[in-house]
Amino acid sequence: MDIISLLIFLAVGALVGWLAGTIVKGTGFGVIGNIIVGIVGAIVGGFVFGLLGITTGGFLGSIIMATIGAVILLVLIGVIKKA
């Protein structure tokens, strides 16, 4: 992975983390928090979409999948914190 790919990966992670944070709690988590939420959300989204047999194509499909995964992650964290 070259430096440009890494920067794009981190920027997409930050965007997805911010989107998920805005959807779930109304604000983001800061730059580092957004990147972490976005990256973990992409993993969760890929896993869930794989289980459901859903495929996404292209850049926009990846962002949608990662955002859904990040929202699932944040909702699960919220449920665990309340318990």
PDB file as gemmi writes it, atoms N, CA and C in Angstrom:
CRYST1    1.000    1.000    1.000  90.00  90.00  90.00 P 1                      
ATOM      1  N   MET A   1       0.861  -1.175   0.000  1.00  0.00           N  
ATOM      2  CA  MET A   1       0.000   0.000   0.000  1.00  0.00           C  
ATOM      3  C   MET A   1       0.899   1.227   0.000  1.00  0.00           C  
ATOM      4  N   ASP A   2       0.708   2.070  -1.003  1.00  0.00           N  
ATOM      5  CA  ASP A   2       1.501   3.288  -1.061  1.00  0.00           C  
ATOM      6  C   ASP A   2       0.857   4.384  -0.204  1.00  0.00           C  
ATOM      7  N   ILE A   3       1.516   5.506  -0.077  1.00  0.00           N  
ATOM      8  CA  ILE A   3       1.079   6.570   0.824  1.00  0.00           C  
ATOM      9  C   ILE A   3      -0.258   7.170   0.383  1.00  0.00           C  
ATOM     10  N   ILE A   4      -0.492   7.275  -0.910  1.00  0.00           N  
ATOM     11  CA  ILE A   4      -1.755   7.836  -1.404  1.00  0.00           C  
ATOM     12  C   ILE A   4      -2.911   6.906  -1.038  1.00  0.00           C  
ATOM     13  N   SER A   5      -2.739   5.617  -1.219  1.00  0.00           N  
ATOM     14  CA  SER A   5      -3.786   4.656  -0.856  1.00  0.00           C  
ATOM     15  C   SER A   5      -4.071   4.706   0.639  1.00  0.00           C  
ATOM     16  N   LEU A   6      -3.042   4.829   1.443  1.00  0.00           N  
ATOM     17  CA  LEU A   6      -3.217   4.925   2.889  1.00  0.00           C  
ATOM     18  C   LEU A   6      -3.986   6.188   3.267  1.00  0.00           C  
ATOM     19  N   LEU A   7      -3.658   7.305   2.644  1.00  0.00           N  
ATOM     20  CA  LEU A   7      -4.370   8.561   2.927  1.00  0.00           C  
ATOM     21  C   LEU A   7      -5.836   8.477   2.515  1.00  0.00           C  
ATOM     22  N   ILE A   8      -6.117   7.855   1.385  1.00  0.00           N  
ATOM     23  CA  ILE A   8      -7.502   7.679   0.940  1.00  0.00           C  
ATOM     24  C   ILE A   8      -8.243   6.764   1.904  1.00  0.00           C  
ATOM     25  N   PHE A   9      -7.602   5.689   2.341  1.00  0.00           N  
ATOM     26  CA  PHE A   9      -8.177   4.751   3.298  1.00  0.00           C  
ATOM     27  C   PHE A   9      -8.545   5.467   4.596  1.00  0.00           C  
ATOM     28  N   LEU A  10      -7.646   6.293   5.105  1.00  0.00           N  
ATOM     29  CA  LEU A  10      -7.907   7.038   6.339  1.00  0.00           C  
ATOM     30  C   LEU A  10      -8.984   8.102   6.143  1.00  0.00           C  
ATOM     31  N   ALA A  11      -8.983   8.763   4.987  1.00  0.00           N  
ATOM     32  CA  ALA A  11      -9.997   9.781   4.719  1.00  0.00           C  
ATOM     33  C   ALA A  11     -11.387   9.159   4.620  1.00  0.00           C  
ATOM     34  N   VAL A  12     -11.488   8.026   3.964  1.00  0.00           N  
ATOM     35  CA  VAL A  12     -12.773   7.333   3.869  1.00  0.00           C  
ATOM     36  C   VAL A  12     -13.208   6.849   5.248  1.00  0.00           C  
ATOM     37  N   GLY A  13     -12.266   6.335   6.041  1.00  0.00           N  
ATOM     38  CA  GLY A  13     -12.587   5.928   7.407  1.00  0.00           C  
ATOM     39  C   GLY A  13     -13.116   7.089   8.230  1.00  0.00           C  
ATOM     40  N   ALA A  14     -12.493   8.249   8.104  1.00  0.00           N  
ATOM     41  CA  ALA A  14     -12.948   9.433   8.834  1.00  0.00           C  
ATOM     42  C   ALA A  14     -14.341   9.861   8.373  1.00  0.00           C  
ATOM     43  N   LEU A  15     -14.578   9.830   7.066  1.00  0.00           N  
ATOM     44  CA  LEU A  15     -15.890  10.200   6.536  1.00  0.00           C  
ATOM     45  C   LEU A  15     -16.971   9.246   7.032  1.00  0.00           C  
ATOM     46  N   VAL A  16     -16.703   7.964   6.969  1.00  0.00           N  
ATOM     47  CA  VAL A  16     -17.676   6.957   7.398  1.00  0.00           C  
ATOM     48  C   VAL A  16     -17.925   7.057   8.898  1.00  0.00           C  
ATOM     49  N   GLY A  17     -16.871   7.243   9.679  1.00  0.00           N  
ATOM     50  CA  GLY A  17     -17.027   7.393  11.122  1.00  0.00           C  
ATOM     51  C   GLY A  17     -17.854   8.623  11.472  1.00  0.00           C  
ATOM     52  N   TRP A  18     -17.603   9.718  10.763  1.00  0.00           N  
ATOM     53  CA  TRP A  18     -18.382  10.935  10.993  1.00  0.00           C  
ATOM     54  C   TRP A  18     -19.848  10.729  10.617  1.00  0.00           C  
ATOM     55  N   LEU A  19     -20.098  10.092   9.476  1.00  0.00           N  
ATOM     56  CA  LEU A  19     -21.476   9.820   9.058  1.00  0.00           C  
ATOM     57  C   LEU A  19     -22.209   8.959  10.079  1.00  0.00           C  
ATOM     58  N   ALA A  20     -21.567   7.892  10.517  1.00  0.00           N  
ATOM     59  CA  ALA A  20     -22.198   6.992  11.492  1.00  0.00           C  
ATOM     60  C   ALA A  20     -22.431   7.702  12.817  1.00  0.00           C  
ATOM     61  N   GLY A  21     -21.459   8.481  13.265  1.00  0.00           N  
ATOM     62  CA  GLY A  21     -21.623   9.229  14.505  1.00  0.00           C  
ATOM     63  C   GLY A  21     -22.759  10.221  14.421  1.00  0.00           C  
ATOM     64  N   THR A  22     -22.893  10.873  13.281  1.00  0.00           N  
ATOM     65  CA  THR A  22     -23.976  11.831  13.077  1.00  0.00           C  
ATOM     66  C   THR A  22     -25.326  11.131  13.056  1.00  0.00           C  
ATOM     67  N   ILE A  23     -25.395   9.980  12.430  1.00  0.00           N  
ATOM     68  CA  ILE A  23     -26.652   9.232  12.371  1.00  0.00           C  
ATOM     69  C   ILE A  23     -27.053   8.737  13.751  1.00  0.00           C  
ATOM     70  N   VAL A  24     -26.112   8.198  14.519  1.00  0.00           N  
ATOM     71  CA  VAL A  24     -26.437   7.550  15.788  1.00  0.00           C  
ATOM     72  C   VAL A  24     -26.559   8.552  16.925  1.00  0.00           C  
ATOM     73  N   LYS A  25     -25.612   9.475  17.056  1.00  0.00           N  
ATOM     74  CA  LYS A  25     -25.630  10.349  18.223  1.00  0.00           C  
ATOM     75  C   LYS A  25     -25.675  11.834  17.904  1.00  0.00           C  
ATOM     76  N   GLY A  26     -25.657  12.193  16.662  1.00  0.00           N  
ATOM     77  CA  GLY A  26     -25.799  13.593  16.279  1.00  0.00           C  
ATOM     78  C   GLY A  26     -24.497  14.337  16.051  1.00  0.00           C  
ATOM     79  N   THR A  27     -23.365  13.791  16.486  1.00  0.00           N  
ATOM     80  CA  THR A  27     -22.061  14.406  16.244  1.00  0.00           C  
ATOM     81  C   THR A  27     -21.040  13.318  15.955  1.00  0.00           C  
ATOM     82  N   GLY A  28     -19.892  13.746  15.467  1.00  0.00           N  
ATOM     83  CA  GLY A  28     -18.808  12.799  15.225  1.00  0.00           C  
ATOM     84  C   GLY A  28     -18.033  12.527  16.497  1.00  0.00           C  
ATOM     85  N   PHE A  29     -16.888  11.859  16.358  1.00  0.00           N  
ATOM     86  CA  PHE A  29     -16.063  11.467  17.500  1.00  0.00           C  
ATOM     87  C   PHE A  29     -14.678  12.097  17.459  1.00  0.00           C  
ATOM     88  N   GLY A  30     -14.474  13.109  16.664  1.00  0.00           N  
ATOM     89  CA  GLY A  30     -13.134  13.656  16.451  1.00  0.00           C  
ATOM     90  C   GLY A  30     -12.460  12.883  15.335  1.00  0.00           C  
ATOM     91  N   VAL A  31     -11.375  13.404  14.827  1.00  0.00           N  
ATOM     92  CA  VAL A  31     -10.734  12.813  13.650  1.00  0.00           C  
ATOM     93  C   VAL A  31     -10.279  11.376  13.915  1.00  0.00           C  
ATOM     94  N   ILE A  32      -9.547  11.152  14.997  1.00  0.00           N  
ATOM     95  CA  ILE A  32      -9.033   9.811  15.283  1.00  0.00           C  
ATOM     96  C   ILE A  32     -10.180   8.846  15.583  1.00  0.00           C  
ATOM     97  N   GLY A  33     -11.139   9.291  16.380  1.00  0.00           N  
ATOM     98  CA  GLY A  33     -12.301   8.451  16.692  1.00  0.00           C  
ATOM     99  C   GLY A  33     -13.091   8.098  15.455  1.00  0.00           C  
ATOM    100  N   ASN A  34     -13.281   9.072  14.553  1.00  0.00           N  
ATOM    101  CA  ASN A  34     -14.004   8.808  13.309  1.00  0.00           C  
ATOM    102  C   ASN A  34     -13.277   7.783  12.451  1.00  0.00           C  
ATOM    103  N   ILE A  35     -11.958   7.899  12.369  1.00  0.00           N  
ATOM    104  CA  ILE A  35     -11.182   6.953  11.567  1.00  0.00           C  
ATOM    105  C   ILE A  35     -11.323   5.542  12.136  1.00  0.00           C  
ATOM    106  N   ILE A  36     -11.205   5.411  13.456  1.00  0.00           N  
ATOM    107  CA  ILE A  36     -11.312   4.088  14.084  1.00  0.00           C  
ATOM    108  C   ILE A  36     -12.705   3.507  13.870  1.00  0.00           C  
ATOM    109  N   VAL A  37     -13.739   4.319  14.125  1.00  0.00           N  
ATOM    110  CA  VAL A  37     -15.120   3.846  13.929  1.00  0.00           C  
ATOM    111  C   VAL A  37     -15.344   3.467  12.472  1.00  0.00           C  
ATOM    112  N   GLY A  38     -14.832   4.259  11.546  1.00  0.00           N  
ATOM    113  CA  GLY A  38     -15.002   3.976  10.123  1.00  0.00           C  
ATOM    114  C   GLY A  38     -14.325   2.695   9.690  1.00  0.00           C  
ATOM    115  N   ILE A  39     -13.110   2.459  10.157  1.00  0.00           N  
ATOM    116  CA  ILE A  39     -12.381   1.245   9.770  1.00  0.00           C  
ATOM    117  C   ILE A  39     -13.038   0.006  10.365  1.00  0.00           C  
ATOM    118  N   VAL A  40     -13.359   0.052  11.656  1.00  0.00           N  
ATOM    119  CA  VAL A  40     -14.024  -1.099  12.288  1.00  0.00           C  
ATOM    120  C   VAL A  40     -15.412  -1.291  11.674  1.00  0.00           C  
ATOM    121  N   GLY A  41     -16.100  -0.189  11.379  1.00  0.00           N  
ATOM    122  CA  GLY A  41     -17.405  -0.281  10.734  1.00  0.00           C  
ATOM    123  C   GLY A  41     -17.335  -0.934   9.368  1.00  0.00           C  
ATOM    124  N   ALA A  42     -16.267  -0.667   8.625  1.00  0.00           N  
ATOM    125  CA  ALA A  42     -16.095  -1.305   7.316  1.00  0.00           C  
ATOM    126  C   ALA A  42     -15.938  -2.812   7.472  1.00  0.00           C  
ATOM    127  N   ILE A  43     -15.224  -3.226   8.505  1.00  0.00           N  
ATOM    128  CA  ILE A  43     -15.053  -4.660   8.755  1.00  0.00           C  
ATOM    129  C   ILE A  43     -16.394  -5.290   9.128  1.00  0.00           C  
ATOM    130  N   VAL A  44     -17.124  -4.640  10.040  1.00  0.00           N  
ATOM    131  CA  VAL A  44     -18.444  -5.150  10.449  1.00  0.00           C  
ATOM    132  C   VAL A  44     -19.392  -5.184   9.254  1.00  0.00           C  
ATOM    133  N   GLY A  45     -19.416  -4.107   8.476  1.00  0.00           N  
ATOM    134  CA  GLY A  45     -20.290  -4.047   7.305  1.00  0.00           C  
ATOM    135  C   GLY A  45     -19.968  -5.127   6.290  1.00  0.00           C  
ATOM    136  N   GLY A  46     -18.676  -5.354   6.032  1.00  0.00           N  
ATOM    137  CA  GLY A  46     -18.277  -6.412   5.110  1.00  0.00           C  
ATOM    138  C   GLY A  46     -18.711  -7.781   5.602  1.00  0.00           C  
ATOM    139  N   PHE A  47     -18.590  -8.011   6.909  1.00  0.00           N  
ATOM    140  CA  PHE A  47     -19.005  -9.281   7.493  1.00  0.00           C  
ATOM    141  C   PHE A  47     -20.514  -9.478   7.371  1.00  0.00           C  
ATOM    142  N   VAL A  48     -21.279  -8.458   7.750  1.00  0.00           N  
ATOM    143  CA  VAL A  48     -22.748  -8.554   7.713  1.00  0.00           C  
ATOM    144  C   VAL A  48     -23.245  -8.698   6.275  1.00  0.00           C  
ATOM    145  N   PHE A  49     -22.708  -7.889   5.371  1.00  0.00           N  
ATOM    146  CA  PHE A  49     -23.136  -7.976   3.976  1.00  0.00           C  
ATOM    147  C   PHE A  49     -22.775  -9.340   3.394  1.00  0.00           C  
ATOM    148  N   GLY A  50     -21.622  -9.889   3.783  1.00  0.00           N  
ATOM    149  CA  GLY A  50     -21.230 -11.221   3.325  1.00  0.00           C  
ATOM    150  C   GLY A  50     -22.182 -12.294   3.818  1.00  0.00           C  
ATOM    151  N   LEU A  51     -22.595 -12.187   5.090  1.00  0.00           N  
ATOM    152  CA  LEU A  51     -23.553 -13.153   5.629  1.00  0.00           C  
ATOM    153  C   LEU A  51     -24.889 -13.099   4.900  1.00  0.00           C  
ATOM    154  N   LEU A  52     -25.287 -11.894   4.519  1.00  0.00           N  
ATOM    155  CA  LEU A  52     -26.573 -11.713   3.843  1.00  0.00           C  
ATOM    156  C   LEU A  52     -26.487 -11.941   2.336  1.00  0.00           C  
ATOM    157  N   GLY A  53     -25.274 -12.149   1.826  1.00  0.00           N  
ATOM    158  CA  GLY A  53     -25.097 -12.381   0.396  1.00  0.00           C  
ATOM    159  C   GLY A  53     -25.245 -11.124  -0.444  1.00  0.00           C  
ATOM    160  N   ILE A  54     -25.027  -9.964   0.168  1.00  0.00           N  
ATOM    161  CA  ILE A  54     -25.148  -8.691  -0.540  1.00  0.00           C  
ATOM    162  C   ILE A  54     -23.762  -8.263  -0.996  1.00  0.00           C  
ATOM    163  N   THR A  55     -23.654  -7.867  -2.239  1.00  0.00           N  
ATOM    164  CA  THR A  55     -22.391  -7.352  -2.749  1.00  0.00           C  
ATOM    165  C   THR A  55     -22.550  -5.883  -3.091  1.00  0.00           C  
ATOM    166  N   THR A  56     -21.496  -5.133  -2.880  1.00  0.00           N  
ATOM    167  CA  THR A  56     -21.499  -3.723  -3.251  1.00  0.00           C  
ATOM    168  C   THR A  56     -20.405  -3.511  -4.267  1.00  0.00           C  
ATOM    169  N   GLY A  57     -20.624  -2.566  -5.126  1.00  0.00           N  
ATOM    170  CA  GLY A  57     -19.633  -2.280  -6.139  1.00  0.00           C  
ATOM    171  C   GLY A  57     -19.241  -0.822  -6.116  1.00  0.00           C  
ATOM    172  N   GLY A  58     -17.997  -0.563  -6.366  1.00  0.00           N  
ATOM    173  CA  GLY A  58     -17.522   0.796  -6.492  1.00  0.00           C  
ATOM    174  C   GLY A  58     -17.299   1.505  -5.168  1.00  0.00           C  
ATOM    175  N   PHE A  59     -16.878   2.728  -5.309  1.00  0.00           N  
ATOM    176  CA  PHE A  59     -16.526   3.555  -4.164  1.00  0.00           C  
ATOM    177  C   PHE A  59     -17.750   3.895  -3.309  1.00  0.00           C  
ATOM    178  N   LEU A  60     -18.834   4.291  -3.946  1.00  0.00           N  
ATOM    179  CA  LEU A  60     -20.050   4.653  -3.206  1.00  0.00           C  
ATOM    180  C   LEU A  60     -20.628   3.448  -2.474  1.00  0.00           C  
ATOM    181  N   GLY A  61     -20.630   2.288  -3.100  1.00  0.00           N  
ATOM    182  CA  GLY A  61     -21.107   1.073  -2.452  1.00  0.00           C  
ATOM    183  C   GLY A  61     -20.290   0.730  -1.223  1.00  0.00           C  
ATOM    184  N   SER A  62     -18.977   0.936  -1.309  1.00  0.00           N  
ATOM    185  CA  SER A  62     -18.105   0.676  -0.158  1.00  0.00           C  
ATOM    186  C   SER A  62     -18.402   1.636   0.986  1.00  0.00           C  
ATOM    187  N   ILE A  63     -18.650   2.894   0.668  1.00  0.00           N  
ATOM    188  CA  ILE A  63     -18.969   3.876   1.709  1.00  0.00           C  
ATOM    189  C   ILE A  63     -20.295   3.536   2.367  1.00  0.00           C  
ATOM    190  N   ILE A  64     -21.285   3.144   1.574  1.00  0.00           N  
ATOM    191  CA  ILE A  64     -22.588   2.774   2.135  1.00  0.00           C  
ATOM    192  C   ILE A  64     -22.451   1.552   3.035  1.00  0.00           C  
ATOM    193  N   MET A  65     -21.732   0.538   2.581  1.00  0.00           N  
ATOM    194  CA  MET A  65     -21.537  -0.673   3.373  1.00  0.00           C  
ATOM    195  C   MET A  65     -20.803  -0.361   4.676  1.00  0.00           C  
ATOM    196  N   ALA A  66     -19.751   0.429   4.609  1.00  0.00           N  
ATOM    197  CA  ALA A  66     -18.990   0.770   5.805  1.00  0.00           C  
ATOM    198  C   ALA A  66     -19.818   1.620   6.767  1.00  0.00           C  
ATOM    199  N   THR A  67     -20.633   2.517   6.236  1.00  0.00           N  
ATOM    200  CA  THR A  67     -21.480   3.351   7.094  1.00  0.00           C  
ATOM    201  C   THR A  67     -22.507   2.492   7.822  1.00  0.00           C  
ATOM    202  N   ILE A  68     -23.131   1.580   7.116  1.00  0.00           N  
ATOM    203  CA  ILE A  68     -24.101   0.683   7.760  1.00  0.00           C  
ATOM    204  C   ILE A  68     -23.405  -0.152   8.831  1.00  0.00           C  
ATOM    205  N   GLY A  69     -22.224  -0.654   8.535  1.00  0.00           N  
ATOM    206  CA  GLY A  69     -21.468  -1.418   9.518  1.00  0.00           C  
ATOM    207  C   GLY A  69     -21.104  -0.581  10.738  1.00  0.00           C  
ATOM    208  N   ALA A  70     -20.720   0.675  10.516  1.00  0.00           N  
ATOM    209  CA  ALA A  70     -20.360   1.552  11.630  1.00  0.00           C  
ATOM    210  C   ALA A  70     -21.582   1.893  12.477  1.00  0.00           C  
ATOM    211  N   VAL A  71     -22.727   2.080  11.840  1.00  0.00           N  
ATOM    212  CA  VAL A  71     -23.961   2.336  12.601  1.00  0.00           C  
ATOM    213  C   VAL A  71     -24.302   1.116  13.452  1.00  0.00           C  
ATOM    214  N   ILE A  72     -24.197  -0.072  12.878  1.00  0.00           N  
ATOM    215  CA  ILE A  72     -24.441  -1.301  13.646  1.00  0.00           C  
ATOM    216  C   ILE A  72     -23.484  -1.371  14.829  1.00  0.00           C  
ATOM    217  N   LEU A  73     -22.214  -1.069  14.589  1.00  0.00           N  
ATOM    218  CA  LEU A  73     -21.213  -1.083  15.651  1.00  0.00           C  
ATOM    219  C   LEU A  73     -21.578  -0.112  16.772  1.00  0.00           C  
ATOM    220  N   LEU A  74     -21.951   1.113  16.430  1.00  0.00           N  
ATOM    221  CA  LEU A  74     -22.269   2.107  17.444  1.00  0.00           C  
ATOM    222  C   LEU A  74     -23.536   1.759  18.215  1.00  0.00           C  
ATOM    223  N   VAL A  75     -24.519   1.198  17.532  1.00  0.00           N  
ATOM    224  CA  VAL A  75     -25.746   0.771  18.223  1.00  0.00           C  
ATOM    225  C   VAL A  75     -25.425  -0.362  19.203  1.00  0.00           C  
ATOM    226  N   LEU A  76     -24.619  -1.329  18.770  1.00  0.00           N  
ATOM    227  CA  LEU A  76     -24.236  -2.430  19.656  1.00  0.00           C  
ATOM    228  C   LEU A  76     -23.447  -1.924  20.867  1.00  0.00           C  
ATOM    229  N   ILE A  77     -22.544  -0.998  20.653  1.00  0.00           N  
ATOM    230  CA  ILE A  77     -21.780  -0.417  21.764  1.00  0.00           C  
ATOM    231  C   ILE A  77     -22.738   0.290  22.728  1.00  0.00           C  
ATOM    232  N   GLY A  78     -23.716   1.030  22.191  1.00  0.00           N  
ATOM    233  CA  GLY A  78     -24.681   1.707  23.032  1.00  0.00           C  
ATOM    234  C   GLY A  78     -25.509   0.739  23.860  1.00  0.00           C  
ATOM    235  N   VAL A  79     -25.907  -0.381  23.266  1.00  0.00           N  
ATOM    236  CA  VAL A  79     -26.686  -1.390  23.996  1.00  0.00           C  
ATOM    237  C   VAL A  79     -25.837  -2.028  25.092  1.00  0.00           C  
ATOM    238  N   ILE A  80     -24.589  -2.315  24.791  1.00  0.00           N  
ATOM    239  CA  ILE A  80     -23.704  -2.932  25.780  1.00  0.00           C  
ATOM    240  C   ILE A  80     -23.433  -1.962  26.937  1.00  0.00           C  
ATOM    241  N   LYS A  81     -23.257  -0.671  26.633  1.00  0.00           N  
ATOM    242  CA  LYS A  81     -23.001   0.302  27.689  1.00  0.00           C  
ATOM    243  C   LYS A  81     -24.199   0.472  28.612  1.00  0.00           C  
ATOM    244  N   LYS A  82     -25.413   0.322  28.086  1.00  0.00           N  
ATOM    245  CA  LYS A  82     -26.620   0.467  28.900  1.00  0.00           C  
ATOM    246  C   LYS A  82     -26.856  -0.740  29.791  1.00  0.00           C  
ATOM    247  N   ALA A  83     -26.340  -1.889  29.399  1.00  0.00           N  
ATOM    248  CA  ALA A  83     -26.570  -3.126  30.163  1.00  0.00           C  
ATOM    249  C   ALA A  83     -25.739  -3.188  31.424  1.00  0.00           C  
TER     250      ALA A  83                                                      
END                                                                             
